[in-house]
Amino acid sequence: MRELLPWLRLIFQRWGRLSVGGLLLLITVISGMGLLALSGWFITETALAGLLLAAGAQVSINLYTPGGGIRLFALVRTVGRYLERVYNHDTVLRQLSDIRTRLFRQLAAAPRSQRLGLSGAQWLSRLTRDVDALDTLYLRLIAPTALAAVVSLLVVLLAAVLFDGQLALWLGLLLAGTLFFSSIGTLLRTRQTSRQLSDSEEDLRTHIIEHLEGFAELTAAGRTGKHAAWLMRQAHGFAKEQAKVDRRVGWNQAFTHLLINLAAIAVLWAGFELFQSGQISGPVLVLLPIALLGLAEVYGGLPEAFGKLGATEASANRLNQDSLNAPGEQTIHTSEPPKGTALVATELGVRYDGAPPILMHFNLNVALGEHLGIIGHSGSGKSTLADVLAGLAPPFQGDIARLPLSYLTQSTVLFEDTLKANLLVGDSTASDAAIWRVLELVELGERFASEPDLLDTWLGNSGSRLSGGEARRIALARVLLNPAPLLILDEPFTGVDAPARERICNNLRYWLKGKAVIALGHGPDALPDTDREIHLIS
């Protein structure tokens, strides 16, 4: 349960809304049970009156008070159920917003190296399935369990008032056992299997997504059928384990209902003695057993909720591991550089995770308006150095002082959105005219001027409607649109042919004037114009 503590603390920050929602739940359930109990009392009372009248006795019965109570309970239950559903689901949506906001903030604060350990399919599972498992903790688990405990206590108090203390004590013990069996008992029987199922479900979902993404490669290798058959075997194994959990939950649910019915029978049986001794009337005798039958609505959902708690714990554990900062992780600190400079690196040490250093005692001073080229072959550490200079990865030694920057990473990342939306990531305040100017710089103005939707052209999943060179130039345009005084460009012209690269470099001369630029590539021809160059040798 420790995995859930950070998220439970977050959920209970809205304790006011949770209290109101719990009160609405309580009112709704009590109204339903009151409707059943009062109806049973009223039917019994009228039946007995009818028998006495048939026997020739004079009997009077108040039809209006119990009838009014029945109508009141029915109305309160209907209105309460509506208000409870609307209010509590709104609370759940607010909790979902809180969970996602906290998760995204933690992911943003975590070192980049920690975020790169998962595939896209795994991140999809984290941000959908795992988050959804947490946002229903209150509505499906916490509130129903607390409601069952409170309502059971009220029923026991009612038994003590209407019947006697000894019967109330035995009823309390029986209901406590029912509550334990439907909640903790279900959890103990399903927890381990449910946790394993949650992990298996994530693995299966990941493999299916990878199968779809790599379908062309599997087809080319003639492995489509075999891989699909393997996925079917994995899915069949998952379904068998899921059925095992469902069976256990089903048996616990059935036994829970059996215990509630036994409690009603036991109270009815014990009440006969009180009825025969004249301590209670016939209508009062049936009131409590019928009220107990109403507990089935309260207890009925607990086995299913606790049957999924193991999976919820597994989801919380994965989110905690992947979003919280690793212990001992070096924090990235930057400061303002001296006047007239854009970036100053002092005694910098750079290395891949767990690998020997690739740079030691690296010193760099980039003046405002200076264009620096860093050249090196693959594996020389260019991209790692760029990540460190940009603040995405911590150096293992040394200090960096720099101005605000815009960074074009080695990989091209475009969002499944319009051209304009992708470019506004660079500057959310940019006008359409500024966007067209930067598109002209990267030789894409005519390309999108011919599109019917112009700037609202849909780019597809990760820019799937574009060629590799076009996608790279849009990513470059997004960085150029940013007003930051320092630009770091890692392999800016990947996938761009030589003539287009030369024209873009000519276009950029005026645009980059006054800005500090650090461009990294395999050779001088892969970079825009530079004032000086540094060669990395490994």
Secondary structure, DSSP 4 states (H G I P E B T S, - for coil): -GGGHHHHHHHGGGHHHHHHHHHHHHHHHHHHHHHHHHHHHHHHHHHHHHHHHHTT-------HHHHHHHHHHHHHHHHHHHHHHHHHHHHHHHHHHHHHHHHHHHHHHS-HHHHTTS-HHHHHHIIIIIHHHHHTIIIIIIHHHHHHHHHHHHHHHHHHHHS-HHHHHHHHHHHHHHHHIIIIIHHHHHHHHHHHHHHHHHHHHHHHHHHHHTHHHHHHHT-HHHHHHHHHHHHHHHHHHHHHHHHHHHHHHHHHHHHHHHHHHHHHHHHHHHHHTTSS-HHHHHHHHHHHHTHHHHHTTHHHHHHTHHHHHHHHHHHHHHHSPPTTPPPP--BPPPTTEEEEEEEEEEE-TTS-EEEEEEEEEEETT-EEEEE--TTSSHHHHHHHHHTSS--SEEEEEE--EEEE-SS----SSBHHHHHTTT-TT--HHHHHHHHHHTT-HHHHHTSTTGGG-B--GGGTTS-HHHHHHHHHHHHHHS--SEEEEESTTTT--HHHHHHHHHHHHHHTTTSEEEEEESSGGGS---SEEEE---
